[in-house]
């Protein structure tokens, strides 16, 4: 807590002032979190002072949207780095939202445990954003975006959190996910200059080579880069008491059809939704369960025993494949290849079709989706999906 307050004061985030008569004063509270490493061990205990942004009035605070990197972009960056044999590095911005400038006049209460003696009735006027404010994400993104543009980076037109800097034959690519940065390039000196400038401008944590990002385990080798979510899979099996379940070889029963009203008894919706949500997060590195998970997500409003049994079957499949992930092999012949396919009137409930696609760069797939179409189609055409493009292999991290 003291470290958080020191960071806020060092950043000149607020100033003590008299309580305004015509302005709303927003409350603050402490949030505590334990950050873990990829192996589940404790990395550090963290205290964060946040504003009670939910008390801000709607319609007054409008500049709140801030983009984050898509997982497709992050995987594409990994695929590019693997193909070109580049190293990927990672940095974390300490108290990132405290770096964002705000234009509005905003007041917050003094934090519990750190109330100034003799000034108990005074409040704090914010000069910069504070975690919890609706403006905070937008303010931080505006600040970091300006930083990159001022230093000669080009922002991607299709991905506003991807920045590219070129100097002759040298290239530096940076991807931003809120306060986490991953960066790669073909010139180590250029990378080092960028890192030093970032650490000089912001309070940064240098995490070295990228090895754990958004719950994804990354293993960088000379032959390529392997990504998986083995630890998360083990946690998922433990959470739903499936660590000793019988293993199956497919996520779904081949040819099985599912519908909203199947005649079986209804089950606890909250547990089912928790399971499906966890599986959707796992699809970040497991395209092999994408179709099954998206299919079963259609029944989250009123799941039945049949739906829940099908979802638990995915867990049984995962127990036998928990070391699986995606291998991006280093190669001199990297081609961008896409496949698409669709069933026809596959949904029993409304006769709508389900479409899917995959894209690979070099040896590894980096983008995929499975989605039910919005309208009923009479005729469908498309190329078949070549399953080998997924390039799924067993982990050698064990």
C-alpha positions in Angstrom: 0.0 0.0 0.0 2.8 2.4 0.9 4.5 1.5 -2.4 1.3 2.3 -4.3 1.0 5.7 -2.6 4.6 6.5 -3.3 4.1 5.7 -6.9 1.0 8.0 -7.1 2.8 10.8 -5.4 5.9 10.4 -7.5 3.8 10.6 -10.6 2.2 13.8 -9.4 -1.3 12.3 -9.8 -3.2 14.6 -7.4 -3.1 17.6 -5.1 -4.8 18.2 -1.8 -7.5 20.9 -1.9 -10.7 22.1 -0.2 -13.8 20.1 -0.7 -15.8 21.7 -3.6 -19.4 22.6 -3.0 -20.7 22.1 -6.6 -18.7 19.1 -7.6 -19.2 15.4 -6.9 -16.4 13.8 -4.9 -15.7 10.2 -5.9 -14.8 7.6 -3.2 -11.7 5.3 -3.4 -10.9 1.8 -2.1 -8.0 -0.6 -1.9 -7.9 -3.7 -4.1 -5.5 -6.6 -3.3 -4.3 -9.2 -5.8 -1.7 -12.0 -5.9 0.2 -12.3 -9.2 1.3 -15.7 -10.2 4.1 -17.1 -12.4 3.5 -19.5 -15.3 4.2 -22.5 -12.9 1.6 -21.2 -10.4 4.1 -19.9 -7.8 3.6 -16.5 -6.3 5.3 -13.6 -8.2 4.2 -10.8 -5.9 1.4 -9.4 -3.7 -0.1 -6.2 -5.1 -2.2 -3.5 -3.6 -4.0 -1.1 -5.9 -5.9 2.1 -5.0 -8.9 2.5 -7.3 -11.6 5.1 -7.7 -15.2 4.1 -7.4 -15.9 4.8 -11.0 -19.3 3.2 -10.9 -20.5 6.3 -9.1 -19.7 8.6 -12.0 -22.8 9.8 -13.8 -23.5 8.4 -17.3 -23.6 10.8 -20.2 -21.1 13.2 -18.6 -18.0 11.0 -19.0 -17.9 10.1 -22.7 -14.2 9.6 -23.7 -13.8 6.2 -22.1 -13.0 3.7 -25.0 -9.5 2.3 -25.3 -8.5 -0.5 -27.7 -6.5 -3.6 -26.7 -4.5 -6.0 -28.9 -6.5 -8.9 -30.3 -5.1 -12.4 -29.6 -5.0 -12.9 -33.4 -2.5 -10.0 -33.6 -0.4 -11.4 -30.8 -0.2 -14.8 -32.3 0.6 -13.3 -35.7 3.4 -11.4 -34.2 4.7 -14.7 -32.6 4.4 -16.4 -36.0 6.4 -13.6 -37.7 9.1 -13.7 -35.1 9.4 -17.5 -35.3 9.7 -17.4 -39.1 12.3 -14.7 -39.0 14.1 -16.1 -36.0 13.6 -12.9 -34.0 13.4 -12.8 -30.2 10.3 -11.5 -28.5 10.7 -9.4 -25.4 8.2 -8.2 -22.8 7.8 -5.2 -20.6 5.2 -4.1 -18.1 4.3 -0.5 -17.3 4.0 0.0 -13.5 0.7 1.7 -12.6 0.0 2.5 -16.3 -3.2 4.3 -15.8 -1.5 6.8 -13.5 0.3 8.1 -16.5 -2.8 9.3 -18.4 -3.7 13.0 -18.4 -7.3 14.0 -17.9 -9.0 17.2 -18.9 -12.0 17.1 -16.6 -12.2 18.5 -13.1 -12.4 15.4 -10.9 -12.1 15.1 -7.1 -11.6 11.9 -5.0 -11.7 11.2 -1.3 -8.4 10.7 0.6 -7.5 7.0 0.8 -8.1 5.1 4.0 -4.9 4.8 6.1 -3.3 7.8 4.4 -5.5 10.7 5.4 -3.4 13.9 5.9 -3.4 15.0 9.6 -5.0 18.3 10.1 -6.7 18.2 6.7 -9.2 15.4 7.2 -12.0 17.4 5.5 -10.0 18.1 2.4 -10.1 16.1 -0.8 -7.8 15.3 -3.7 -8.1 16.9 -7.1 -6.8 14.6 -9.9 -4.1 15.9 -12.3 -3.8 12.4 -13.9 -6.0 9.4 -14.2 -6.5 6.9 -11.4 -7.4 3.3 -11.7 -11.2 2.8 -11.6 -12.1 6.0 -13.4 -14.1 5.5 -16.5 -11.6 7.9 -18.3 -8.5 6.0 -17.1 -8.1 3.5 -20.0 -8.7 6.1 -22.7 -6.3 8.6 -21.0 -3.5 6.0 -20.8 -4.0 4.9 -24.4 -3.9 8.5 -25.6 -0.6 9.1 -23.7 1.2 5.9 -24.9 -0.1 6.4 -28.5 1.4 9.9 -28.5 4.6 8.5 -27.2 4.9 6.1 -30.1 3.9 8.5 -32.8 6.3 11.2 -31.6 9.2 8.6 -31.9 8.5 7.7 -35.5 6.3 4.6 -35.1 3.5 4.0 -37.5 0.2 2.8 -36.0 -1.5 -0.1 -37.9 -4.7 0.9 -39.7 -6.4 -2.4 -38.8 -4.9 -2.8 -35.3 -4.6 0.5 -33.2 -2.4 -1.2 -30.6 0.2 -2.4 -33.1 3.1 0.0 -33.8 5.9 -0.4 -36.4 9.1 1.5 -36.8 11.4 1.2 -39.8 14.9 2.5 -40.2 16.4 1.3 -43.5 16.4 -2.4 -43.4 15.8 -2.5 -39.6 12.3 -3.1 -38.2 10.9 -2.8 -34.7 7.3 -4.1 -33.9 5.5 -3.3 -30.7 2.1 -4.7 -29.5 0.3 -3.1 -26.6 -2.2 -4.9 -24.3 -3.2 -2.3 -21.7 0.0 -2.1 -19.7 1.8 -5.1 -21.1 4.1 -4.6 -24.1 5.7 -7.2 -26.3 8.2 -6.2 -28.9 10.5 -7.8 -31.5 12.7 -6.9 -34.4 15.7 -7.7 -36.5 18.1 -5.3 -34.8 19.1 -5.9 -31.2 20.6 -2.4 -30.8 17.4 -0.8 -32.0 15.5 -2.9 -29.5 17.8 -1.9 -26.7 17.5 1.8 -27.5 13.7 1.5 -27.5 13.7 -0.3 -24.1 16.0 2.2 -22.5 13.8 5.1 -23.7 10.6 3.4 -22.5 12.2 2.9 -19.0 13.3 6.5 -19.0 9.9 7.8 -19.8 7.7 5.5 -17.8 8.2 3.3 -14.7 8.7 -0.1 -16.3 9.4 -3.7 -15.4 11.8 -5.4 -17.8 10.5 -9.0 -18.0 13.2 -10.1 -20.5 12.2 -12.7 -23.1 8.5 -13.3 -23.5 7.6 -16.4 -21.6 4.2 -15.9 -19.9 1.6 -13.5 -21.4 -2.1 -13.3 -20.7 -2.1 -16.8 -19.2 -0.3 -18.2 -22.3 3.0 -20.0 -21.8 5.6 -19.2 -24.4 8.8 -21.2 -25.0 11.3 -19.6 -27.5 13.8 -21.9 -29.0 16.2 -21.8 -32.0 13.9 -24.0 -34.0 10.8 -21.9 -33.3 8.3 -20.8 -30.7 5.8 -23.0 -28.8 2.7 -21.6 -27.1 0.3 -23.5 -24.8 -1.9 -23.1 -21.7 -0.9 -26.3 -19.9 -1.0 -24.8 -16.4 -4.4 -23.2 -17.0 -5.7 -26.6 -18.3 -4.6 -28.3 -15.1 -6.3 -25.6 -13.0 -9.5 -26.0 -15.1 -9.5 -29.8 -14.5 -9.0 -29.3 -10.8 -11.7 -26.6 -10.6 -14.4 -28.9 -12.1 -13.1 -32.0 -10.3 -12.0 -33.8 -13.5 -8.3 -34.4 -12.7 -8.9 -38.2 -12.7 -11.6 -38.4 -15.3 -11.6 -41.0 -18.2 -9.8 -39.7 -21.3 -11.5 -39.4 -24.7 -9.9 -38.8 -28.0 -12.4 -36.2 -29.5 -14.0 -33.1 -28.0 -17.5 -34.1 -29.1 -19.2 -37.3 -30.1 -19.0 -37.5 -33.9 -22.3 -36.8 -35.6 -24.1 -35.8 -32.3 -26.7 -33.0 -32.7 -27.6 -30.6 -29.8 -30.7 -28.5 -29.3 -32.2 -26.2 -26.7 -35.0 -28.5 -25.7 -33.7 -32.0 -25.6 -36.1 -33.4 -23.0 -33.4 -33.8 -20.3 -33.4 -32.1 -16.9 -32.0 -28.6 -16.5 -28.8 -28.0 -14.6 -27.2 -25.1 -12.7 -26.7 -22.4 -15.3 -24.0 -20.5 -13.3 -21.7 -23.6 -13.2 -22.3 -24.3 -16.9 -21.6 -20.7 -17.9 -18.4 -20.8 -15.8 -17.2 -23.9 -17.6 -18.0 -22.6 -21.1 -16.3 -19.2 -20.3 -13.2 -21.1 -19.1 -13.1 -23.2 -22.2 -13.5 -20.1 -24.4 -10.4 -18.6 -22.7 -8.5 -21.9 -23.4 -9.2 -21.5 -27.2 -6.5 -18.8 -27.2 -4.0 -21.7 -28.0 -6.4 -24.6 -28.6 -8.2 -24.3 -32.0 -9.1 -28.0 -31.7 -11.8 -27.2 -29.1 -13.1 -24.0 -30.8 -16.0 -25.6 -32.6 -17.2 -27.7 -29.7 -17.0 -24.8 -27.2 -18.8 -22.3 -29.5 -21.5 -24.9 -30.2 -22.2 -25.5 -26.5 -22.0 -21.8 -25.7 -25.4 -21.4 -27.5 -27.1 -23.1 -24.6 -25.8 -21.0 -21.7 -29.2 -19.4 -21.0 -30.9 -22.7 -20.1 -28.4 -25.7 -20.2 -29.5 -29.3 -19.7 -27.8 -32.4 -18.5 -27.0 -33.3 -22.1 -25.3 -30.0 -22.7 -23.4 -30.2 -19.4 -22.2 -33.8 -20.2 -21.0 -32.6 -23.6 -19.1 -29.8 -22.0 -17.5 -32.2 -19.5 -16.5 -34.4 -22.4 -14.3 -31.5 -23.6 -12.6 -31.6 -20.2 -12.0 -35.4 -20.6 -10.4 -34.6 -24.0 -8.3 -31.9 -22.5 -7.0 -34.2 -19.8 -5.4 -36.4 -22.4 -4.1 -33.4 -24.4 -3.2 -30.8 -21.8 0.3 -30.5 -23.1 -0.9 -29.6 -26.6 -0.4 -26.1 -28.1 0.8 -24.5 -31.3 4.3 -24.8 -32.7 5.6 -21.9 -34.9 8.6 -23.3 -36.7 11.4 -21.2 -38.1 11.3 -21.4 -41.9 12.5 -19.5 -44.9 9.3 -20.2 -46.8 6.5 -18.6 -44.8 3.3 -18.4 -46.7 0.0 -16.9 -45.6 -2.7 -19.6 -46.1 -6.4 -19.5 -45.3 -9.1 -22.1 -45.2 -12.8 -21.7 -44.8 -15.7 -24.1 -44.5 -19.3 -24.3 -43.4 -21.9 -26.9 -42.7 -25.4 -26.6 -44.1 -28.4 -26.0 -41.8 -26.5 -27.6 -38.9 -28.5 -26.0 -36.1 -31.5 -28.1 -35.1 -33.3 -25.2 -33.5 -33.3 -22.6 -36.4 -31.7 -24.4 -39.4 -28.8 -21.8 -39.5 -25.4 -22.9 -40.7 -22.1 -22.6 -38.9 -19.0 -21.1 -40.6 -15.4 -21.5 -39.7 -12.0 -20.3 -40.9 -8.3 -20.7 -40.1 -5.2 -18.7 -41.2 -1.7 -19.8 -40.9 1.7 -18.1 -41.5 4.4 -20.5 -42.1 3.9 -23.7 -40.0 1.5 -22.4 -37.3 -2.1 -21.3 -37.3 -2.6 -17.8 -35.8 -6.2 -17.0 -36.5 -9.4 -19.1 -36.3 -13.1 -18.9 -35.6 -16.3 -20.8 -35.5 -19.6 -18.9 -35.6 -23.2 -19.6 -36.4 -24.4 -17.5 -39.4 -26.9 -14.7 -38.7 -29.3 -15.7 -41.5 -30.6 -18.9 -43.1 -28.8 -19.6 -46.4 -30.2 -21.8 -49.2 -26.8 -22.3 -50.9 -23.3 -22.5 -49.4 -20.0 -22.8 -51.0 -16.4 -22.8 -49.7 -13.2 -24.7 -49.6 -12.6 -27.4 -47.1 -10.4 -26.9 -44.0 -7.1 -28.7 -44.1 -6.8 -29.9 -40.5 -3.0 -30.3 -40.7 -2.6 -26.5 -40.9 -3.4 -26.3 -37.2 0.0 -27.9 -36.6 -1.0 -29.0 -33.1 1.7 -31.0 -31.3 2.5 -32.1 -27.8 4.4 -29.8 -25.5 8.1 -30.3 -24.9 7.9 -27.9 -21.9 7.3 -30.9 -19.5 
